[in-house]
């Protein structure tokens, strides 16, 4: 079974994770894909296959050489984002894409427009997998899973090819920031690894945001509006006031590259109570700390203005920039670059404007830069992936393993 067939099978399984759940995995349906992957790995002939009680899949491709080398791991996540429907993907293949707008759904008229996504033109002549817009495609990160599984099948089917021990890991709940929570680094047994959770072919990343969540609880005081002068404190209006104190241009819609941001992810409220939920991001650790301090000062000002207890700010760090942990192992980056170049792919080393399981795993003792998957427009209805990209990335994974053996 090729990488495309694997991918189409995996996206037919709903694995959407869910915020606010205490247990891991946050949704039991993630076990459906875990069970499927474990079954396939067993049929391929992999060893040490297991599914943990928290829905982590582990497996080993045994070494075919006695040569001493680091144990190499490949990791991808099984869940899809809560941001959009994770129901079984309604896929369609646009063969020999003509470089123009794509009508995704004839009934609704939903169209993916080149004017909105100019990178589409770079895929002219390729075969693109999209949905009808009613569900996510799930390329984030089932394309990464499919590529790892296709790589595994290649080596398990060709035991005469020399390579070291390869470890495979699939995680739940990455999209809600908990993919590494219960990952057994010691049991996994890899010395170094790559997450396969990036974007277009050629992307290679070993820097990511420092990240925190910021939850703002606002307590107001309601009273009949006809007699409210000097008495009412409208929690929603105070929420607006707090938000408007944040720097206008430190907002995702105005930032790129290494620029950080405050992102208001969701909000709700009444006159009596309001809630703002932010994520805070910056590649630079000092700037990251200053962003958090700024929010604390804004909260303190509001409490001074409206009374103590009006604003409660809960700031929690979620992950840090993996660069510090990967730099002592830069051969991982060099090997990946060489593998890409050998296959005619120009490496594109960029900072991740987000995070991966690899960010946290790097701080847990497993240096873990991130490789491309081929996916585009992730987390929304216009998600797509090129078949040729997935095939090329599978070849890149194979080449990386071969280069490890040749070091």
C-alpha positions in Angstrom: 0.0 0.0 0.0 1.5 3.3 -1.1 1.6 6.5 0.9 -1.5 7.9 -0.8 -3.6 4.9 0.0 -2.4 5.0 3.6 -3.2 8.7 3.9 -6.7 8.3 2.5 -7.4 5.4 4.9 -6.1 7.5 7.9 -8.2 10.6 7.1 -11.3 8.4 7.0 -10.9 8.1 10.8 -12.2 10.9 13.0 -9.5 11.7 15.6 -10.4 15.3 16.6 -9.1 16.2 20.0 -10.9 18.4 22.5 -9.9 21.3 24.7 -10.8 21.3 28.4 -10.7 17.5 29.0 -8.6 16.2 31.9 -7.9 12.8 30.5 -5.4 11.9 27.8 -6.4 11.2 25.1 -9.0 14.0 25.3 -11.2 11.9 23.0 -11.5 8.1 23.0 -11.9 8.0 19.2 -8.2 8.6 18.8 -7.7 5.0 19.8 -9.5 4.0 16.5 -6.5 5.3 14.5 -4.0 4.0 17.1 -5.4 0.5 16.8 -5.3 0.7 13.0 -1.7 1.8 13.0 -0.6 -0.9 15.4 -2.3 -3.5 13.3 -0.6 -2.3 10.1 2.8 -2.2 11.9 2.3 -5.8 13.0 1.4 -6.9 9.5 4.6 -5.1 8.2 6.8 -7.0 10.6 7.7 -4.2 13.0 8.8 -5.1 16.6 8.0 -4.0 20.1 4.6 -2.6 19.0 2.5 -1.2 21.8 -0.4 1.2 22.5 -0.2 2.9 25.9 -3.2 3.5 28.1 -2.9 7.2 27.0 -3.0 6.3 23.3 0.6 6.5 22.4 1.7 4.1 19.7 5.3 2.8 19.8 7.1 0.5 17.4 10.6 -0.5 16.3 12.2 -1.3 13.0 15.1 -3.5 14.0 18.6 -2.7 12.8 20.0 -4.6 9.9 23.6 -3.7 10.6 26.0 -4.1 13.5 27.4 -0.6 12.9 27.3 1.6 16.0 25.1 4.7 15.4 22.4 6.7 17.3 19.0 5.2 17.5 16.8 7.4 15.3 13.1 8.1 15.9 10.3 9.5 13.7 7.2 11.0 15.4 3.8 12.3 14.2 0.5 13.1 15.9 -2.8 11.3 15.3 -5.3 14.0 16.4 -6.7 16.8 14.3 -7.5 20.3 15.5 -10.7 21.2 17.4 -10.9 24.3 15.2 -12.9 22.6 12.4 -14.9 19.4 11.8 -12.8 16.3 12.2 -15.5 14.0 10.8 -14.2 11.4 8.3 -12.7 13.5 5.5 -14.8 13.8 2.3 -11.8 13.7 0.0 -11.5 14.3 -3.7 -8.4 14.3 -5.9 -7.8 17.1 -8.4 -5.6 15.4 -11.0 -3.1 17.4 -13.0 -4.1 20.6 -11.3 -4.2 23.5 -13.8 -3.0 26.3 -11.4 -6.4 28.0 -11.2 -9.2 28.3 -8.6 -10.5 24.9 -7.3 -14.3 24.4 -7.0 -14.4 22.2 -3.9 -18.2 21.9 -3.5 -20.7 22.3 -6.4 -23.7 22.5 -4.1 -22.3 25.3 -1.9 -20.1 26.9 -4.5 -17.1 26.8 -2.1 -14.0 27.6 -4.0 -10.3 27.7 -3.1 -9.0 30.8 -4.8 -5.5 31.5 -6.0 -6.0 35.1 -5.0 -6.4 34.0 -1.4 -3.7 31.3 -1.5 -1.1 32.2 -4.2 1.1 29.3 -3.3 -1.4 27.1 -5.1 0.2 28.0 -8.4 3.4 26.2 -7.4 1.5 22.9 -7.6 0.4 23.2 -11.2 0.6 19.9 -12.9 0.5 17.9 -9.6 -2.3 15.9 -8.1 -4.0 17.6 -5.1 -6.1 16.0 -2.4 -8.8 18.3 -1.0 -12.1 17.9 0.7 -15.6 19.3 -0.1 -15.0 21.9 2.6 -17.4 20.3 5.2 -14.5 18.7 7.1 -10.8 19.1 7.6 -8.6 17.1 5.3 -6.4 16.0 8.2 -3.0 16.4 6.5 -1.9 17.9 9.8 -0.7 15.4 10.7 -2.0 12.3 8.9 0.2 13.0 5.9 3.2 12.8 8.4 1.8 9.5 9.7 1.4 8.1 6.2 4.9 9.1 5.2 6.4 7.5 8.3 4.4 4.3 7.7 5.4 4.2 4.0 9.1 4.6 5.1 8.6 1.8 7.7 7.1 -0.5 5.1 10.0 0.1 2.7 12.7 -0.9 5.2 10.7 -3.8 6.7 10.1 -5.1 3.1 13.8 -4.7 2.2 15.9 -6.2 5.1 19.0 -6.3 3.0 19.3 -2.5 3.1 21.7 -1.6 6.0 20.3 0.7 8.6 20.4 1.3 12.4 17.5 0.8 14.8 14.5 3.0 13.9 11.9 4.0 16.5 8.4 5.1 15.5 6.0 7.1 17.8 2.5 8.4 17.2 1.0 10.8 19.8 -2.5 12.0 20.7 -3.6 15.5 21.6 -0.8 17.4 20.0 -3.3 20.0 18.7 -4.3 20.9 22.2 -0.7 21.2 23.4 -0.6 17.9 25.3 1.0 15.6 22.8 4.2 15.1 24.9 2.5 15.0 28.3 2.6 11.2 28.6 5.3 10.4 26.0 7.7 7.8 27.4 11.0 9.2 26.2 13.1 6.5 28.0 10.9 3.7 26.8 10.8 5.0 23.3 14.5 4.4 23.2 15.7 6.8 20.6 18.7 9.0 21.0 17.5 11.6 18.5 14.3 12.0 16.5 12.4 14.0 13.9 8.8 15.1 14.1 7.2 14.9 10.7 4.7 17.7 11.2 5.6 20.6 8.9 4.4 22.2 5.7 5.5 22.2 2.1 8.3 20.1 0.7 11.7 21.3 1.8 10.6 22.9 5.1 13.1 22.0 7.9 12.7 23.6 11.3 14.5 23.6 14.6 13.3 26.9 16.1 9.8 27.5 17.4 7.9 29.9 19.6 8.1 30.1 23.3 4.5 29.7 24.2 2.1 30.5 27.1 -1.6 30.4 27.6 -3.3 33.5 29.2 -6.8 33.2 30.7 -8.4 36.4 31.8 -11.5 36.2 34.1 -13.4 39.5 34.6 -15.9 40.0 37.4 -18.5 42.7 36.9 -21.6 43.9 38.7 -25.0 43.9 37.2 -27.9 46.1 38.1 -31.0 47.3 36.3 -29.8 49.7 33.5 -32.4 52.2 34.5 -30.8 52.7 37.9 -27.2 51.7 37.2 -25.3 55.0 37.2 -22.2 54.7 39.4 -23.1 51.1 40.3 -22.9 48.9 37.2 -19.6 47.4 36.2 -20.0 45.7 32.8 -17.6 42.8 32.6 -17.9 42.7 28.8 -16.9 46.3 28.4 -14.0 45.8 30.8 -12.9 42.8 28.7 -12.8 45.1 25.7 -10.8 47.7 27.6 -8.3 45.1 28.7 -7.9 43.8 25.2 -7.5 47.3 23.7 -4.5 47.8 26.1 -2.5 45.2 24.2 -0.3 46.4 21.3 -2.4 46.5 18.2 0.3 45.4 15.8 1.5 42.5 18.0 -1.4 40.5 16.6 -1.1 37.4 14.3 -2.6 39.2 11.4 0.3 41.7 11.4 3.2 39.4 12.2 5.5 37.0 10.4 8.9 35.4 10.7 10.4 35.8 14.1 7.7 38.3 15.3 5.7 37.3 18.3 2.1 38.1 19.1 -0.9 38.0 21.5 -3.7 36.1 20.0 -7.3 36.3 21.4 -8.5 32.7 20.7 -12.0 32.8 22.2 -14.1 35.0 24.4 -17.5 35.0 26.1 -19.4 37.1 28.6 -22.3 38.8 30.3 -22.5 42.0 32.3 -21.7 39.9 35.4 -18.8 37.7 34.1 -16.5 37.7 31.1 -13.7 35.5 29.9 -10.8 36.1 27.4 -8.6 33.2 26.3 -5.2 34.2 24.7 -2.1 32.4 23.5 1.1 34.4 23.8 4.1 33.6 21.5 7.6 34.8 20.7 10.8 33.2 19.5 12.9 35.4 21.6 12.8 34.3 25.3 13.4 37.9 26.6 10.6 39.3 24.5 8.4 36.4 25.5 8.9 37.2 29.2 8.2 40.9 28.5 4.9 40.0 26.8 3.7 38.2 29.9 4.9 41.0 32.1 2.9 43.5 30.0 -0.3 41.5 30.5 0.3 41.4 34.2 0.7 45.1 34.3 -2.5 45.6 32.3 -4.3 43.4 34.8 -2.9 45.3 37.7 -4.0 48.6 36.2 -7.5 47.3 35.7 -7.7 46.1 39.3 -6.4 49.4 40.5 -9.0 51.2 38.4 -12.1 49.0 39.1 -11.2 47.3 42.4 -9.1 44.3 43.4 -10.4 41.0 42.1 -12.0 42.5 39.0 -9.4 40.9 36.8 -7.9 37.5 37.4 -5.0 36.6 35.0 -3.8 33.0 34.8 -0.6 32.7 32.8 0.9 29.2 32.1 3.9 28.4 30.0 3.2 25.6 27.6 6.5 25.1 25.7 9.8 26.7 24.8 12.0 27.3 21.8 13.7 24.0 20.9 16.7 25.7 19.3 18.8 25.6 22.5 18.2 21.8 22.8 18.8 21.0 19.1 21.9 23.1 18.5 24.3 20.6 20.2 23.0 18.0 17.6 23.1 20.1 14.4 24.1 17.0 12.4 20.4 16.3 12.4 19.8 19.4 10.4 22.8 18.7 8.1 21.7 15.2 7.4 18.1 16.3 6.5 19.5 19.1 4.2 21.8 16.6 2.4 18.9 14.1 2.0 16.7 16.8 0.5 19.4 18.0 -1.9 20.2 14.5 -3.0 16.5 14.2 -4.1 16.4 17.6 -5.9 14.7 19.4 -3.0 16.0 22.8 -1.9 15.9 22.9 1.9 14.0 25.8 3.4 15.0 26.3 7.0 12.5 28.5 8.7 11.3 29.2 12.3 8.1 27.4 13.2 5.3 29.9 13.9 3.8 27.5 16.3 4.9 24.4 18.2 5.3 20.7 17.7 5.6 17.7 20.0 9.3 18.0 19.2 9.6 21.3 21.1 8.7 19.7 24.4 10.4 16.4 23.6 13.6 18.3 23.0 13.4 19.6 26.6 12.6 16.1 27.8 15.9 14.8 26.5 15.0 13.9 23.0 16.4 16.4 20.4 13.7 16.6 17.8 13.7 19.0 14.9 10.7 19.1 12.5 10.4 17.9 8.9 7.9 18.8 6.2 4.7 16.8 5.4 3.5 18.5 2.3 0.3 19.9 3.9 -1.0 23.4 3.1 -3.6 25.6 4.7 -3.9 23.4 7.8 -6.6 23.9 10.4 -9.3 24.9 8.0 -11.6 23.9 5.1 -9.1 24.9 2.4 -6.5 22.4 3.6 -4.8 20.4 0.8 -1.8 18.2 0.1 0.0 17.2 -3.1 0.4 13.5 -3.8 3.8 14.2 -5.3 4.8 16.0 -2.1 3.9 13.0 0.1 5.8 10.7 -2.2 8.8 12.9 -2.2 8.8 13.3 1.6 8.6 9.5 2.0 11.8 9.4 -0.1 13.4 12.0 2.1 12.7 10.0 5.2 14.2 6.9 3.6 17.3 8.9 2.5 17.7 10.3 6.1 17.8 6.8 7.4 20.4 5.8 4.8 22.6 8.8 5.6 22.5 8.0 9.3 24.0 4.6 8.4 26.6 6.2 6.2 27.9 8.7 8.8 
